[in-house]
Amino acid sequence: MTDNQDLIDLVRTIPDYPKPGIQFRDVSTLLLDGPAFRQTIDRMAALVDPASFDLIAGIEARGFIVSAALSYALGKGKVMLRKPGKLPGQSVSIDYALEYGTDKIEMHVDAIRPSQRVLLVDDLIATGGTAMAGVELLRGQGAIVDQALFIVDLPDLGGAAKLSTAGLKPMALMAFAGD
């Protein structure tokens, strides 16, 4: 990981959100800065080899922003991993646990072809619950998922380690320890 201190300085910390004791790392302040957002996408794109995957899967909601920009920058198609009831076609879903509750994501059943290589993208990796749900959902439809890319890693919460154990290479531009 490179220094990226210029981008780290633009990530706002919101204490006790969404519940007491959580230090929420808010990338929306980074996204507000056009040149910094461009640098974020350029630096994330530089972390991956576009020949190593066919599609980019983005997790709703902030992951859509990042994955759409990366899809454009790298010339790759984008798979949407959405909250329930948002997709118009036939979909497949998975339930998963969050650090502060439960949720579900789904994707169109025809979004990928078996053996397509997919890069999973989200804004942040914390406990890894959402990312692992995305991996399981994609792999359940026959995708090969062995890389994941994030703006922020919260390493003390173990999500990146969980992805590594599941056979993925997690990458992030920045990390915030102790969260």
C-alpha positions as CSV (number, residue, x, y, z in Angstrom):
1,M,0.0,0.0,0.0
2,T,1.3,3.5,-0.9
3,D,1.2,6.4,1.6
4,N,-2.1,8.0,0.2
5,Q,-2.0,10.5,3.1
6,D,-3.6,13.1,0.9
7,L,-6.6,10.9,0.5
8,I,-6.6,9.7,4.1
9,D,-6.9,13.3,5.3
10,L,-10.2,13.6,3.4
11,V,-12.0,10.7,5.1
12,R,-14.2,11.9,8.0
13,T,-14.5,10.0,11.2
14,I,-18.0,10.0,12.8
15,P,-17.8,8.7,16.4
16,D,-20.6,6.5,17.8
17,Y,-22.3,5.8,14.5
18,P,-24.4,3.8,13.9
19,K,-24.1,2.8,17.5
20,P,-21.9,3.7,20.5
21,G,-18.3,2.6,20.2
22,I,-18.3,2.5,16.4
23,Q,-15.9,4.9,14.6
24,F,-17.5,5.3,11.2
25,R,-15.1,6.1,8.5
26,D,-17.1,8.2,6.1
27,V,-15.7,8.3,2.5
28,S,-18.4,10.8,1.4
29,T,-16.1,13.6,2.3
30,L,-13.5,12.1,0.0
31,L,-16.0,11.8,-2.8
32,L,-17.0,15.5,-2.5
33,D,-13.5,16.4,-3.7
34,G,-13.5,15.8,-7.5
35,P,-9.7,15.7,-8.0
36,A,-9.3,13.5,-4.9
37,F,-12.0,11.1,-6.1
38,R,-10.2,10.9,-9.5
39,Q,-7.0,10.1,-7.7
40,T,-8.8,7.5,-5.6
41,I,-10.0,5.7,-8.7
42,D,-6.7,6.1,-10.5
43,R,-4.8,4.6,-7.6
44,M,-7.3,1.8,-7.1
45,A,-7.1,1.0,-10.8
46,A,-3.3,0.8,-10.5
47,L,-3.6,-1.9,-7.8
48,V,-5.1,-4.4,-10.2
49,D,-4.3,-6.1,-13.5
50,P,-7.3,-5.6,-15.7
51,A,-6.4,-8.8,-17.6
52,S,-7.0,-10.7,-14.4
53,F,-10.8,-10.3,-14.3
54,D,-13.7,-9.9,-16.7
55,L,-16.3,-8.0,-14.6
56,I,-16.4,-5.7,-11.5
57,A,-19.0,-6.4,-8.9
58,G,-20.0,-3.4,-6.7
59,I,-21.9,-3.6,-3.5
60,E,-24.8,-1.2,-2.9
61,A,-24.6,1.7,-2.1
62,R,-21.2,3.4,-1.8
63,G,-19.6,0.4,-3.5
64,F,-21.7,1.3,-6.6
65,I,-20.0,4.7,-6.8
66,V,-16.5,3.2,-6.6
67,S,-17.2,0.2,-8.8
68,A,-18.9,2.3,-11.6
69,A,-15.9,4.6,-11.8
70,L,-13.5,1.7,-11.9
71,S,-15.6,0.0,-14.5
72,Y,-15.4,3.1,-16.7
73,A,-11.6,3.6,-16.0
74,L,-10.8,0.0,-16.8
75,G,-13.3,-0.7,-19.6
76,K,-15.0,-3.5,-17.7
77,G,-18.6,-4.4,-17.2
78,K,-20.3,-4.0,-13.8
79,V,-22.4,-6.4,-11.8
80,M,-24.7,-4.9,-9.3
81,L,-25.0,-6.5,-5.9
82,R,-28.2,-4.8,-4.6
83,K,-30.5,-4.6,-1.6
84,P,-33.6,-6.7,-1.9
85,G,-36.4,-5.7,-4.3
86,K,-34.3,-3.4,-6.4
87,L,-33.7,-5.6,-9.4
88,P,-36.4,-5.9,-12.1
89,G,-35.4,-9.4,-13.4
90,Q,-35.1,-12.8,-11.8
91,S,-32.6,-12.6,-9.0
92,V,-30.7,-14.8,-6.5
93,S,-30.0,-13.6,-3.0
94,I,-28.0,-14.3,0.2
95,D,-28.6,-13.3,3.8
96,Y,-25.6,-12.2,5.9
97,A,-24.7,-10.8,9.3
98,L,-23.4,-7.3,9.8
99,E,-21.4,-6.0,12.7
100,Y,-24.6,-4.4,13.9
101,G,-27.5,-6.4,12.4
102,T,-28.4,-8.5,9.4
103,D,-29.0,-7.8,5.7
104,K,-29.5,-9.4,2.3
105,I,-28.0,-8.7,-1.1
106,E,-29.1,-10.0,-4.5
107,M,-28.0,-10.0,-8.1
108,H,-29.6,-11.0,-11.4
109,V,-29.3,-14.7,-12.1
110,D,-28.0,-14.0,-15.6
111,A,-25.5,-11.2,-14.6
112,I,-22.5,-13.5,-14.9
113,R,-21.5,-16.6,-16.9
114,P,-19.9,-19.5,-15.1
115,S,-16.1,-19.2,-14.8
116,Q,-16.1,-15.4,-15.4
117,R,-13.5,-13.8,-13.2
118,V,-15.0,-11.0,-11.0
119,L,-13.3,-8.3,-9.0
120,L,-15.4,-7.4,-5.9
121,V,-15.4,-3.7,-5.0
122,D,-16.7,-1.8,-2.1
123,D,-15.8,1.5,-0.3
124,L,-14.8,-0.2,3.0
125,I,-13.9,-3.5,4.5
126,A,-14.7,-3.9,8.2
127,T,-15.7,-7.3,9.6
128,G,-16.0,-8.7,6.1
129,G,-19.7,-9.8,6.4
130,T,-20.9,-7.9,3.4
131,A,-17.9,-8.6,1.3
132,M,-18.1,-12.4,2.1
133,A,-21.8,-12.4,1.2
134,G,-20.9,-10.8,-2.1
135,V,-18.2,-13.4,-2.7
136,E,-20.6,-16.3,-1.8
137,L,-23.3,-14.9,-4.0
138,L,-21.0,-14.5,-7.0
139,R,-19.3,-17.9,-6.5
140,G,-22.7,-19.5,-6.1
141,Q,-23.5,-18.4,-9.6
142,G,-20.2,-19.9,-10.9
143,A,-18.0,-16.8,-10.8
144,I,-14.3,-17.0,-10.0
145,V,-13.7,-14.4,-7.3
146,D,-10.1,-14.1,-6.0
147,Q,-9.6,-10.4,-5.6
148,A,-11.4,-7.6,-3.7
149,L,-10.6,-3.9,-3.7
150,F,-11.6,-1.2,-1.2
151,I,-10.8,2.4,-0.5
152,V,-10.6,1.8,3.3
153,D,-9.6,-1.3,5.4
154,L,-10.3,-1.5,9.1
155,P,-7.8,-4.3,9.8
156,D,-8.5,-4.7,13.5
157,L,-12.0,-5.8,12.6
158,G,-10.6,-8.8,10.6
159,G,-12.5,-8.5,7.3
160,A,-9.5,-8.5,5.1
161,A,-8.1,-11.5,7.0
162,K,-11.5,-13.3,6.5
163,L,-11.3,-12.7,2.7
164,S,-7.7,-14.0,2.6
165,T,-8.8,-17.2,4.4
166,A,-11.5,-17.6,1.8
167,G,-8.9,-17.5,-1.0
168,L,-9.1,-13.8,-2.0
169,K,-6.4,-11.1,-2.3
170,P,-7.9,-8.1,-0.5
171,M,-6.4,-4.7,-1.4
172,A,-7.1,-1.2,-0.1
173,L,-5.8,2.3,-0.5
174,M,-5.7,3.0,3.2
175,A,-6.1,1.5,6.6
176,F,-7.4,2.9,9.9
177,A,-6.1,0.9,12.8
178,G,-8.0,0.5,16.1
179,D,-11.5,0.6,14.6
